[in-house]
Amino acid sequence: MALSRARRERTVDYWPGFVDALSTLILGIIFMLTVFVIVQFFLSQELTNKDTSLQRLTARIAQLTEILSLEQAGKLTLEEQMVQMRASLAATQDERNRYKGLYDELGSGSATAQGKVTELAGQLDTEKRLSARQQAQIEVLNQQILALRRQLSAIEQALEASESRDKESQSRILDLGARLNLALAQRVQELTRYRSDFFGRLSAILGNRADIRIVGDRFVFQSEVFFDTGQAVLKPEGRSELDQIAGALAELDQKIPSEIAWVLRVDGHTDVRPVSGATFKSNWELSAARSISVVQYLISKGIAPQRLVAAGFGEFQPIDNASTDEAYSRNRRIELKLTER
């Protein structure tokens, strides 16, 4: 019994240490999350401050532009005043010279002449004082013009800096536009190549038939391949043709990269003669219903709906404007076009 008691006393209890370690780990995680939240908060504040500074700079530039226009108008007014004062000063100097000549001429005359001289001398002193005052005003105006020129220079420098930033931004925009156009051109070239492969595959599958032909970038089926006259329900032989088209589309979907947003557009067309029967009220409805029937059948064969577009054109897109049965037959058609979404 003593041995058993000694063994129980030597048993180590690890649970408190495990709890301490787990608590320390949780506290460390909480500390890291707190630091992350604080850093994110300060980053948000910094971005907000930058946006505010940019708005203030824009407002300051607008204010400086307005001040520039006002200062330019004031500059013109001050220069006009200075020109007028200079003209007045020149006239005053001419008058002074005239009075001086009279003074010299009358210097040896009578008392009356002496009084006249005194009067003229007084007028001359008055003109001198006026001239000195005008000179002082001209000096003040010159100082004001100099200060205005300094302000204009500072404003022009600010505007030049702003224009430089605008030019840099425009250059970046043009560069991005060129890169985007290049990428779009590459996508168009890729889609054109896949369209050629798809049409080549369809030509090999369907063979040379008079009621199926390639016109430009479209595969054209006469409506009689798929539908009876005035109907939008697919015929059995039409379903057979669409089965082969669906297989070619499935193969194409595996080849075209996912980033190319391609679709197969199914266009329904009719001839110009009015539709008969009570099922459809117009050729618009008949052409649209036929293209929808083709799209729905392709979807039932596993073609993704986002890769298909149904469109009805009625009789308004003829390829033959003649009023003959042959022209009517050519205009009644279903067109398949592989294009971008």
Secondary structure, DSSP 8 states (H G I E B T S, - for coil): -HHHHHHHHH----HHHHHHHHHHHHHHHHHHHHHHHHHHHHHHHHHHHHHHHHHHHHHHHHHHHHHHHHHHHHHHHHHHHHHHHHHHHHHHHHHHHHHHHHHHHTTTS-HHHHHHHHHHHHHHHHHHHHHHHHHHHHHHHHHHHHHHHHHHHHHHHHHHHHHHHHHHHHHHHHHHHHHHHHHHHHHHHHHHHHHHHHHHHHHHHH-SBTTEEEETTEEEEEGGGT--TT--S--HHHHHHHHHHHHHHHHHHHHS-TTS-EEEEEEEE--SS---SSS-SSHHHHHHHHHHHHHHHHHHTT--GGGEEEEE-TTSS-S----SHHHHHHHSEEEEEEEE-
